[in-house]
Each structure stands twice: as structure tokens, then as C-alpha cells.
Amino acid sequence: MMKSVFIKLYLLIVAALNLLVVRLCVGQGQPHTTNPTSLTMLAKVEKSGVILRWSPLNYETWQAGNQFGYQVIRTTFWRDGKPVVPRERTVLTTQPLRPLPKSYWDAAEKKDKYARVAGGLLYGKESIITPIPDAKKEPNTEKELQNDKNIRVILALFSADMSPGVAVAMGLRLADRTVKANERYEYRVFIQYPALTPGQATPDTARVLLAPSVPTIVPRPEQLTFHYADSTTLLRWDAGKPMTYSAFVVERSDDGGKQYRSISPQPLLAAPPTDSTGPYGSKMDKVPTLYKHYYYRVRGITPFGEYSPPSASVDVFAYRTDLSGPTQVIYTLLDSNKVALHWNFPDSLARDIRGFDIVRAKALGGQYTYLSKTPLRRTERAFVDLKPEKTNYYRIVALDWGGHEHTSYPLLVQLSDSIPPARPTNLTATVSKEGVVNLRWKAPDDNDLMGFRVYRSSQKNHEYSLITKKTQTQTTFTDTVSLKQLDKYIYYFVVALDQHYNPSRSSDTLRVKRPDVIPPTAPVFANYQLTDSTIQLAWKLSSSLDVSRHVLYRRTLPDTTFRPLLTFPVNRPLLTYADTALSYGAEYEYVLQAIDESGLTSGRDCRIKLQTFSSGIRPPIRDVQLQADRAKRQFVVHWTYPQKAIKHYLIYRQRGNERLSLYKVIDGKLTQWIDTEIVPDVPYQYRLMALFTDNGESKLSASFPAILPAKE
């Protein structure tokens, strides 16, 4: 009997292996420490107390726990917001917890299918991994024996997860009903090996910390979605954090969501795959009846055997999806400007569609538009287009109940036409120095436009040659012209064609200048004048006839980057320029360049290096602020001066009717000075001068008056 039970559960084994791997690494989200090779523990807080649930993580530990039993110790380390010193230890197990005897399992298996599995794993001797049909073969290799052991512990843990009674009977679960809300605890579970003194922990020890005042909330599964096709629903949901659930139950309602039933006899093991969104669960279900609404929801089962609240439900309408589009589509012309369409669709499949849409495009592969605001009835097999285009591509679309489209092959319908299209406009061109001409134009708005032809000539009034070997469908064309011909210009125009090869009038003729590969002659600097603050330049312009502009560049040595100073067109020529944005004693290099109509430049042959000289006189200090402090009987003078290499500042002062004279000499790094030798109600005048390290000096600043009143 046990053999048949294990064979029924054989398909759960692969997923259960993954479940064990997850349990090796993580817990139920509770803070805990554990030896990842032997034992782990989870905890759940209820109103009536704390439920502890532990699991051995390999066959050897499981066997040791079954033989020697588990001890559980609770340590109180926090009470009423304060640490408990010394910590209070309580042994919760008067005797080590072991699996109940075989007689219990023989009686329990009649009421609990998981008890039947667990009892056979604990006391059965036969192998459980032999695949069908060779069910009598026992494992005979070391690898097979180890696999048999692994599967035994996996199925034992899964049975304990699914049934709280089984977990208690296996010695893997304990309820602590003596907890208090104002305390915090550490629980330890370990195997009571014979050599241990009472309460001594072993390497096979698991711990968990918790506060009984914080109840454990079981979340419901989230993000339930579905994909429906061909009577089959593929459900998918977020599997949650690892070890939140041990298994899932997928439920279906056939009566509008009033009653739900599980769609599978066994729970789905929570050993989910993972993609970019995280771990997920999935389940496929084939609906029993078409054209009916089904509601699905998912519930999780925790390692404590507790069912979570159900997820939000999804509504799936079952319909047929494996349909073909309408066939045998034909047309008839009515009054030369109407199109009657006819098609075939099996009456036996009419129930499987909502109706028909008629769509039309101006070109094969073009954008289709709907000709009716609402779908035609599913009994219709004809449609009249009252306003067809000159060229039409029709499709008949059958709509299934899920809104999916099943289309016919396109049908081409052309009306007679003798009216030419409008002519192309906005013809433009760009030319590279290699002679490649890129033409571009705007197409007319005619609906039956087929393409364009491009014509070229070396003389405006001579005969033009067709240069497009086939009709152009794009509004661009690339041509290549010779650079060795003497003609300065090339001429182009474009003609449009409709689907009936009616030509339009030609576009405006475009004149394109043949590429110029000869750069202009360079200008020449003719003269210059230097002062301490200005460089005056004079030059002769380029003699080339196709020059469009000149550009003057400058760089400050040793900088290598030239920056433009001046640009002037050929119709407004300049012959001189005064550069005043200079620094004393700096060296500059100037380049004057000519640029022709084709963008060719004369290079940098026209260049000159010049250096300003210093007269020693610098600009005066202008940004000066003076504040009077009556309480301290002093004046505070602030200034800002952008010049560098300042050695000293000279401060001149005039008091009352005295003459202005040098009053103080201060360090050139300062930008503030305080005059404390002040007589109230006497007017003062101040002026500043800077002395530089090269013995230069600034001009004397403007006068800054001040007076300190004796009273407010």
C-alpha cells in the first residue's frame, strides 16, 4: 500500500528537491540563525501563543532527531521595554520530542493522507524512488541509496508542512501557550544527543527571535494573471518571498464566483522558477465547456499547514481561438465608383465569432483603416464600399470572442483613372565634394500615387534625360555628376506617376551648382600697429571670385586652439580690425581665412604673431565700498580688483581741508582695510592705487567720501 502512495507522489519529487534547497538558505522572514547544513526553524505568532516549526535539512540529521529527539528552550531577554538580566531560560520540552510509535500512524493514516505518507517514511523499509513500471527493484548503488534517503526526508518535511497534526506527531512542531505580550524571546531547538548535558546546544541547533506582541500575518498571493488560448488557461502569479508558502492551491468557480473548487487533487509545491520579475507559480487548466465565464484564484499553504487568504480572482471567458480567416473573397464594380465585396465563412463556425470587420489600405502592406464603425453581423457575407479609392487593398476580418482578428488574404481592386496626379513640390538638393547629388522633394497628396521619375540636363533650356532606371517610390534620389565638365550648374526636375501611369506636370526646375574642388586664394596681412592695449591689423582680401566670406581667428600663445574673432561677408568687406580684448605683454597669433560658396577654405597661410607691450599703467580700482562703524569709531574699506601680480596697495586719505596724501601701504593680497584714526563729524576722502610686481601701477581710483557722525 505504501508503494502505491509513493508512486502517486513520484511526480512531486523534482519540485520537492528545489523546496529543500530553498529551506537550506532562508526562513519564514523571521530573524533567526541556523546551521545551514543541519537544522532550521520558523515561528508564527498567534493570539493564543507561538507556534514553532523546525526541519532537519538532510537525512542524517532527520534520523538523529528521530532517534534522540528534539529539545526546545525559550530564553526571555526583554520585558517591559528593558533587557532581562540575567536572562530567564525555560525548557519547554520535559522529554525530547520524537516521532510517535507505528501504532499511531497505522490509525492516523485512515483520516489523513499525509499521515499515511509520513508513517511509511518513518517505519517503511522499501525504496520509494523506483520508477514505474519496475516497481520491485530496490536501489543498489551508492547514488541511488543517497537519492532514496534525500527523497524520504523531502517527502517527510512536505507532509509536515501540509498537516499540522503530522508535524506534531513527527516531533517537528511545538506550541508555546505561556508567552506574554510584554516580553521578547529567543527559541532554540536542538537534537538531544546522549552525551549532552541537559540544555547544552549542539551544532544541530536552530534559533529564532520574536516578539509575541507582533502577530504573524499570512499574505495572499498577488499578481494573478492569465493567458487563454484554445480552451486552455495558463495562470501565473507572484510566488512571494522564499518560504512564505510551501504549496499553492488553484481554485476555479463555474458559477460566477460563488463557489470555488481546487482544479488539482494535490497542492502545487512552492518550488517556483524565477525570471526577471522574480519567483512565480504557474498552472494550466483546460476548461470543460466553451462560451462560459470561469473565475480563478490562488491560495498559499504555509509551512505551518495554514491556508492564506485567496488572491484576487481573474475572469476567463472560454471561447474557440483556432479559427481561419474568411476565404474566396471576390468583388464586383457598381456604377464604376462602388465596390461590392463577397466572401465565404463556414456557417458551422458562426457561433465562434462576434462578427466581421472590413479593412482597406492604399498599398499592399500599408496602413489599413476600418470601413464600418461597428463589426458586421456574423451572418453577413457581403459589403459595399461606397467611397473606394482609385487603388484598394481589402481584407475581411473575422473577430473571435476574445477580440482576436482572423483575416483573409488581401484583395486588390483598381478603378479606372485618366486624371494625372499633382506635381511634386519643394525640390531641393545637397552636393558633396565628390560629386554626389542627393535630391529630395515633397510628394503630392494623391491616393493612387505609384512613384516618381527624375530628369537631368547640363543646360536649363536643353533636352532633359531620364536618369531613374525604374520608378522611384521614395521622395529621394541620389545622382553622381562629373567634376571635370566646364558647366558650372546641373538642372533637375521630377515627375509623379499614379497607379495607371498617368504623369503629372514636372516640378519646378532646380539649379544645382557643380562641386567646386579648388579652394580660394588666401588673403594677406598688409600692416599692423601695436600699443599697450590694442593690436591694429590691416589686410588684403582673397582675389577668388567665388569667395562668400572671410573669418579672422586668434589664439593666445602657448594655447593651441584658434577662436573666431570676426566674420564678414564678401558684400560687406572689411580691411582693418582693432583687437582690444588683450592682456599686457601677452603674445597672440592671428589667422585670416577666405571661404568660398562651396565651403572650401584658403587654409591658414595668412597668419601673423604679435605681442603687446606694457606701459606700466593699469586701470584704476573701481569696485570700492566704504562702511562707517560709529560704535567702533572706524571706517571699513572693501574693494575688488581683477588684476593679478599685485605687490602693494597705496591708500591716500584727505581729512577735512588737509591735502590728499599717502596714508597707508598694505599687502597686495588684502582686499580690506580699516581706518581707526577717525575724528567724528570731520569729512574724509579716500583714494586707492595698486603697485605691481613688474613695477607697474594702476591709475589713482576715484575719490570715496565718508563722515562719521558723533551722534545718531
Beta strands, then each sheet from edge to edge (+ up, - down):
strand 1: 32-34
strand 2: 39-46
strand 3: 49-56
strand 4: 70-79
strand 5: 82-91
strand 6: 173-176
strand 7: 183-191
strand 8: 205-210
strand 9: 222-229
strand 10: 232-238
strand 11: 247-253
strand 12: 261-262
strand 13: 268-269
strand 14: 274-275
strand 15: 278-286
strand 16: 292-301
strand 17: 314-318
strand 18: 327-334
strand 19: 338-344
strand 20: 353-361
strand 21: 369-370
strand 22: 382-385
strand 23: 391-400
strand 24: 405-407
strand 25: 411-414
strand 26: 425-431
strand 27: 436-442
strand 28: 449-457
strand 29: 465-466
strand 30: 476-480
strand 31: 489-498
strand 32: 510-513
strand 33: 524-530
strand 34: 535-540
strand 35: 547-556
strand 36: 563-569
strand 37: 576-579
strand 38: 587-596
strand 39: 607-611
strand 40: 617-618
strand 41: 623-629
strand 42: 634-640
strand 43: 646-655
strand 44: 661-667
strand 45: 672-675
strand 46: 683-692
strand 47: 697-698
strand 48: 704-707
sheet 1: 1+ 8- 7+ 4- 5+
sheet 2: 2+ 3- 6+
sheet 3: 9+ 10- 15+ 14-
sheet 4: 12+ 11- 13+
sheet 5: 12+ 11- 16+ 17-
sheet 6: 18+ 19- 22+
sheet 7: 21+ 20- 23+ 24-
sheet 8: 21+ 20- 23+ 25-
sheet 9: 26+ 27- 30+
sheet 10: 29+ 28- 31+ 32-
sheet 11: 33+ 34- 37+
sheet 12: 36+ 35- 38+ 39-
sheet 13: 40+ 47+
sheet 14: 41+ 42- 45+
sheet 15: 44+ 43- 46+ 48-
end
